[in-house]
Amino acid sequence: MFETQARFICVFCGAENVADVDLSGGIDQEYIEDCEVCCAPNKIHIHFDEKYFRAVVTSDFDE
């Protein structure tokens, strides 16, 4: 069973954040989550496989 939350570090201020992960959103997801401390937008890429999910956080919005 997957956890439904992922922890990430804000790429702007370095604060630890918690983001909810929508398990029904498919094996590859991308969305914007604002930092709980500085409110800066963090782009989060989520990938699922059979046993775990991986979250990668970037500040690049020009892709």
A tleap script that builds the chain and sets N, CA, C and O, in Angstrom:
source leaprc.protein.ff14SB
mol = sequence {
  NMET PHE GLU THR GLN ALA ARG PHE ILE CYS
  VAL PHE CYS GLY ALA GLU ASN VAL ALA ASP
  VAL ASP LEU SER GLY GLY ILE ASP GLN GLU
  TYR ILE GLU ASP CYS GLU VAL CYS CYS ALA
  PRO ASN LYS ILE HIE ILE HIE PHE ASP GLU
  LYS TYR PHE ARG ALA VAL VAL THR SER ASP
  PHE ASP CGLU
}
set mol.1.N position { 0.842 -1.188 0.000 }
set mol.1.CA position { 0.000 0.000 0.000 }
set mol.1.C position { 0.887 1.251 0.000 }
set mol.1.O position { 1.857 1.334 0.754 }
set mol.2.N position { 0.550 2.200 -0.836 }
set mol.2.CA position { 1.300 3.450 -0.941 }
set mol.2.C position { 0.892 4.414 0.173 }
set mol.2.O position { -0.252 4.426 0.626 }
set mol.3.N position { 1.854 5.209 0.593 }
set mol.3.CA position { 1.523 6.373 1.413 }
set mol.3.C position { 0.801 7.362 0.495 }
set mol.3.O position { 1.029 7.361 -0.714 }
set mol.4.N position { -0.049 8.185 1.049 }
set mol.4.CA position { -0.762 9.157 0.224 }
set mol.4.C position { -0.204 10.562 0.390 }
set mol.4.O position { -0.807 11.530 -0.072 }
set mol.5.N position { 0.948 10.681 1.049 }
set mol.5.CA position { 1.607 11.965 1.188 }
set mol.5.C position { 3.089 11.814 0.864 }
set mol.5.O position { 3.702 10.778 1.121 }
set mol.6.N position { 3.637 12.870 0.299 }
set mol.6.CA position { 5.070 12.898 0.003 }
set mol.6.C position { 5.660 14.138 0.656 }
set mol.6.O position { 5.047 15.206 0.638 }
set mol.7.N position { 6.821 14.002 1.218 }
set mol.7.CA position { 7.540 15.149 1.761 }
set mol.7.C position { 8.476 15.681 0.681 }
set mol.7.O position { 9.095 14.911 -0.054 }
set mol.8.N position { 8.570 17.007 0.596 }
set mol.8.CA position { 9.509 17.604 -0.347 }
set mol.8.C position { 10.112 18.850 0.274 }
set mol.8.O position { 9.533 19.458 1.174 }
set mol.9.N position { 11.278 19.217 -0.218 }
set mol.9.CA position { 11.983 20.410 0.230 }
set mol.9.C position { 11.757 21.504 -0.811 }
set mol.9.O position { 12.010 21.296 -1.997 }
set mol.10.N position { 11.284 22.660 -0.372 }
set mol.10.CA position { 11.058 23.790 -1.274 }
set mol.10.C position { 12.378 24.183 -1.923 }
set mol.10.O position { 13.383 24.365 -1.235 }
set mol.11.N position { 12.378 24.313 -3.248 }
set mol.11.CA position { 13.599 24.675 -3.960 }
set mol.11.C position { 13.950 26.157 -3.788 }
set mol.11.O position { 15.042 26.585 -4.161 }
set mol.12.N position { 13.037 26.924 -3.234 }
set mol.12.CA position { 13.279 28.355 -3.048 }
set mol.12.C position { 13.790 28.684 -1.648 }
set mol.12.O position { 14.777 29.406 -1.513 }
set mol.13.N position { 13.131 28.164 -0.593 }
set mol.13.CA position { 13.513 28.543 0.769 }
set mol.13.C position { 14.080 27.389 1.592 }
set mol.13.O position { 14.610 27.621 2.678 }
set mol.14.N position { 13.982 26.158 1.108 }
set mol.14.CA position { 14.539 25.011 1.811 }
set mol.14.C position { 13.645 24.414 2.883 }
set mol.14.O position { 14.066 23.504 3.598 }
set mol.15.N position { 12.419 24.908 3.011 }
set mol.15.CA position { 11.504 24.389 4.027 }
set mol.15.C position { 10.964 23.020 3.623 }
set mol.15.O position { 10.719 22.758 2.445 }
set mol.16.N position { 10.781 22.151 4.619 }
set mol.16.CA position { 10.170 20.848 4.358 }
set mol.16.C position { 8.658 21.027 4.275 }
set mol.16.O position { 8.059 21.722 5.095 }
set mol.17.N position { 8.050 20.395 3.281 }
set mol.17.CA position { 6.610 20.471 3.048 }
set mol.17.C position { 6.048 19.072 2.910 }
set mol.17.O position { 6.785 18.111 2.691 }
set mol.18.N position { 4.737 18.966 3.039 }
set mol.18.CA position { 4.035 17.709 2.815 }
set mol.18.C position { 2.998 17.953 1.731 }
set mol.18.O position { 2.232 18.914 1.801 }
set mol.19.N position { 2.974 17.082 0.728 }
set mol.19.CA position { 2.002 17.192 -0.363 }
set mol.19.C position { 1.176 15.915 -0.427 }
set mol.19.O position { 1.709 14.815 -0.281 }
set mol.20.N position { -0.109 16.063 -0.643 }
set mol.20.CA position { -0.968 14.899 -0.849 }
set mol.20.C position { -0.738 14.354 -2.244 }
set mol.20.O position { -0.585 15.117 -3.198 }
set mol.21.N position { -0.713 13.025 -2.365 }
set mol.21.CA position { -0.513 12.358 -3.645 }
set mol.21.C position { -1.809 11.662 -4.015 }
set mol.21.O position { -2.347 10.879 -3.233 }
set mol.22.N position { -2.310 11.950 -5.210 }
set mol.22.CA position { -3.542 11.336 -5.702 }
set mol.22.C position { -3.192 10.027 -6.401 }
set mol.22.O position { -2.691 10.039 -7.525 }
set mol.23.N position { -3.449 8.914 -5.753 }
set mol.23.CA position { -3.097 7.611 -6.309 }
set mol.23.C position { -3.866 7.271 -7.583 }
set mol.23.O position { -3.428 6.422 -8.359 }
set mol.24.N position { -5.004 7.923 -7.808 }
set mol.24.CA position { -5.802 7.640 -9.004 }
set mol.24.C position { -5.363 8.474 -10.204 }
set mol.24.O position { -5.962 8.368 -11.274 }
set mol.25.N position { -4.329 9.301 -10.048 }
set mol.25.CA position { -3.908 10.209 -11.106 }
set mol.25.C position { -3.010 9.605 -12.171 }
set mol.25.O position { -2.561 10.325 -13.062 }
set mol.26.N position { -2.732 8.311 -12.111 }
set mol.26.CA position { -1.883 7.673 -13.107 }
set mol.26.C position { -0.470 7.472 -12.595 }
set mol.26.O position { -0.106 7.981 -11.535 }
set mol.27.N position { 0.335 6.719 -13.363 }
set mol.27.CA position { 1.674 6.380 -12.895 }
set mol.27.C position { 2.657 7.534 -13.041 }
set mol.27.O position { 3.669 7.557 -12.340 }
set mol.28.N position { 2.399 8.484 -13.920 }
set mol.28.CA position { 3.225 9.683 -14.070 }
set mol.28.C position { 2.344 10.905 -13.889 }
set mol.28.O position { 1.357 11.082 -14.603 }
set mol.29.N position { 2.702 11.737 -12.940 }
set mol.29.CA position { 1.915 12.931 -12.646 }
set mol.29.C position { 2.842 14.130 -12.528 }
set mol.29.O position { 4.025 13.994 -12.218 }
set mol.30.N position { 2.287 15.296 -12.779 }
set mol.30.CA position { 3.030 16.541 -12.616 }
set mol.30.C position { 2.043 17.602 -12.161 }
set mol.30.O position { 0.973 17.756 -12.748 }
set mol.31.N position { 2.399 18.323 -11.129 }
set mol.31.CA position { 1.539 19.390 -10.659 }
set mol.31.C position { 2.355 20.413 -9.884 }
set mol.31.O position { 3.527 20.195 -9.581 }
set mol.32.N position { 1.711 21.535 -9.569 }
set mol.32.CA position { 2.349 22.623 -8.833 }
set mol.32.C position { 1.833 22.603 -7.402 }
set mol.32.O position { 0.628 22.519 -7.164 }
set mol.33.N position { 2.756 22.681 -6.456 }
set mol.33.CA position { 2.404 22.733 -5.035 }
set mol.33.C position { 3.124 23.949 -4.445 }
set mol.33.O position { 4.350 24.036 -4.518 }
set mol.34.N position { 2.376 24.879 -3.867 }
set mol.34.CA position { 2.981 26.051 -3.252 }
set mol.34.C position { 3.607 25.673 -1.918 }
set mol.34.O position { 3.060 24.862 -1.172 }
set mol.35.N position { 4.751 26.264 -1.627 }
set mol.35.CA position { 5.434 26.049 -0.353 }
set mol.35.C position { 4.563 26.577 0.778 }
set mol.35.O position { 3.993 27.663 0.672 }
set mol.36.N position { 4.459 25.812 1.856 }
set mol.36.CA position { 3.666 26.218 3.012 }
set mol.36.C position { 4.298 27.391 3.756 }
set mol.36.O position { 3.607 28.078 4.508 }
set mol.37.N position { 5.589 27.635 3.567 }
set mol.37.CA position { 6.295 28.689 4.291 }
set mol.37.C position { 6.413 29.965 3.455 }
set mol.37.O position { 5.991 31.035 3.893 }
set mol.38.N position { 6.990 29.854 2.241 }
set mol.38.CA position { 7.251 31.059 1.440 }
set mol.38.C position { 6.258 31.255 0.292 }
set mol.38.O position { 6.311 32.270 -0.402 }
set mol.39.N position { 5.368 30.305 0.090 }
set mol.39.CA position { 4.309 30.367 -0.932 }
set mol.39.C position { 4.826 30.278 -2.370 }
set mol.39.O position { 4.054 30.482 -3.306 }
set mol.40.N position { 6.098 29.982 -2.564 }
set mol.40.CA position { 6.648 29.856 -3.917 }
set mol.40.C position { 6.147 28.570 -4.565 }
set mol.40.O position { 5.964 27.564 -3.880 }
set mol.41.N position { 5.922 28.595 -5.882 }
set mol.41.CA position { 5.439 27.394 -6.570 }
set mol.41.C position { 6.569 26.397 -6.831 }
set mol.41.O position { 7.626 26.765 -7.343 }
set mol.42.N position { 6.338 25.145 -6.476 }
set mol.42.CA position { 7.278 24.053 -6.729 }
set mol.42.C position { 6.623 23.082 -7.698 }
set mol.42.O position { 5.500 22.633 -7.470 }
set mol.43.N position { 7.313 22.762 -8.767 }
set mol.43.CA position { 6.797 21.789 -9.726 }
set mol.43.C position { 7.173 20.388 -9.228 }
set mol.43.O position { 8.350 20.087 -9.034 }
set mol.44.N position { 6.175 19.550 -9.027 }
set mol.44.CA position { 6.395 18.209 -8.496 }
set mol.44.C position { 6.080 17.183 -9.570 }
set mol.44.O position { 4.998 17.190 -10.157 }
set mol.45.N position { 7.044 16.297 -9.820 }
set mol.45.CA position { 6.866 15.177 -10.743 }
set mol.45.C position { 6.759 13.921 -9.887 }
set mol.45.O position { 7.639 13.657 -9.067 }
set mol.46.N position { 5.701 13.148 -10.064 }
set mol.46.CA position { 5.477 11.906 -9.313 }
set mol.46.C position { 5.497 10.749 -10.299 }
set mol.46.O position { 4.889 10.824 -11.367 }
set mol.47.N position { 6.203 9.672 -9.937 }
set mol.47.CA position { 6.188 8.446 -10.738 }
set mol.47.C position { 5.949 7.265 -9.805 }
set mol.47.O position { 6.605 7.131 -8.772 }
set mol.48.N position { 5.004 6.416 -10.182 }
set mol.48.CA position { 4.683 5.220 -9.408 }
set mol.48.C position { 5.237 3.994 -10.110 }
set mol.48.O position { 5.319 3.960 -11.338 }
set mol.49.N position { 5.618 2.984 -9.332 }
set mol.49.CA position { 5.801 1.649 -9.879 }
set mol.49.C position { 5.095 0.683 -8.931 }
set mol.49.O position { 4.265 1.114 -8.130 }
set mol.50.N position { 5.399 -0.590 -9.002 }
set mol.50.CA position { 4.650 -1.584 -8.233 }
set mol.50.C position { 4.819 -1.447 -6.724 }
set mol.50.O position { 3.911 -1.811 -5.976 }
set mol.51.N position { 5.952 -0.934 -6.258 }
set mol.51.CA position { 6.229 -0.943 -4.828 }
set mol.51.C position { 6.380 0.436 -4.180 }
set mol.51.O position { 6.269 0.548 -2.959 }
set mol.52.N position { 6.624 1.467 -4.953 }
set mol.52.CA position { 6.861 2.771 -4.346 }
set mol.52.C position { 6.559 3.870 -5.339 }
set mol.52.O position { 6.321 3.612 -6.519 }
set mol.53.N position { 6.570 5.113 -4.846 }
set mol.53.CA position { 6.508 6.247 -5.754 }
set mol.53.C position { 7.695 7.141 -5.472 }
set mol.53.O position { 8.254 7.130 -4.376 }
set mol.54.N position { 8.072 7.915 -6.474 }
set mol.54.CA position { 9.204 8.821 -6.394 }
set mol.54.C position { 8.696 10.218 -6.721 }
set mol.54.O position { 7.952 10.407 -7.684 }
set mol.55.N position { 9.097 11.187 -5.921 }
set mol.55.CA position { 8.725 12.576 -6.173 }
set mol.55.C position { 9.989 13.376 -6.448 }
set mol.55.O position { 10.956 13.302 -5.689 }
set mol.56.N position { 9.979 14.142 -7.537 }
set mol.56.CA position { 11.075 15.029 -7.879 }
set mol.56.C position { 10.511 16.443 -7.921 }
set mol.56.O position { 9.485 16.686 -8.557 }
set mol.57.N position { 11.171 17.365 -7.252 }
set mol.57.CA position { 10.685 18.734 -7.164 }
set mol.57.C position { 11.655 19.652 -7.883 }
set mol.57.O position { 12.866 19.569 -7.673 }
set mol.58.N position { 11.124 20.539 -8.742 }
set mol.58.CA position { 11.955 21.510 -9.460 }
set mol.58.C position { 11.302 22.882 -9.401 }
set mol.58.O position { 10.158 23.019 -8.966 }
set mol.59.N position { 12.033 23.889 -9.840 }
set mol.59.CA position { 11.480 25.235 -9.959 }
set mol.59.C position { 11.347 25.642 -11.416 }
set mol.59.O position { 10.986 26.782 -11.709 }
set mol.60.N position { 11.637 24.715 -12.343 }
set mol.60.CA position { 11.646 25.023 -13.774 }
set mol.60.C position { 10.237 24.958 -14.343 }
set mol.60.O position { 9.622 23.893 -14.377 }
set mol.61.N position { 9.726 26.108 -14.792 }
set mol.61.CA position { 8.385 26.162 -15.367 }
set mol.61.C position { 8.408 26.416 -16.869 }
set mol.61.O position { 7.363 26.666 -17.469 }
set mol.62.N position { 9.600 26.354 -17.488 }
set mol.62.CA position { 9.725 26.626 -18.916 }
set mol.62.C position { 9.807 25.355 -19.759 }
set mol.62.O position { 10.107 25.436 -20.950 }
set mol.63.N position { 9.550 24.191 -19.178 }
set mol.63.CA position { 9.666 22.927 -19.928 }
set mol.63.C position { 8.528 22.764 -20.892 }
set mol.63.O position { 8.461 21.762 -21.605 }
savepdb mol mol.pdb
quit
